[in-house]
Amino acid sequence: MLKKAFSGLSILFLLLTFSPLIAGSFGWGEKLFNLLLGISMYLPFAFGALGLLFGFLGVKGQMKLSLILLNLLALVMYGLLFLAAVYGFQE
């Protein structure tokens, strides 16, 4: 039962991690992205790390592998976006 809860939390943090990236293409997505980054620039990394941790502790099998890979993908995407924003826009 606890493993199912960990898998659910991993899905929740995965959605929280991906939501600003997906919603960025919509009009209201910029507000969500600015809200999350206004709290902390590292908040998406924390969501991704928590999703990865809960994915490791979740239900075994194909779901566990999927959650781990998707959370890693989200962390890599935010890492690239972070590096581009911090080091790419220096003048």
Secondary structure, 3 states (H helix, E strand, C coil): CHHHHHHHHHHHHHHHHHHHHHHCCCCCHHHHHHHHHHHCCCHHHHHHHHHHHHHHHCCCCHHHHHHHHHHHHHHHHHHHHHHHHHHCCCC
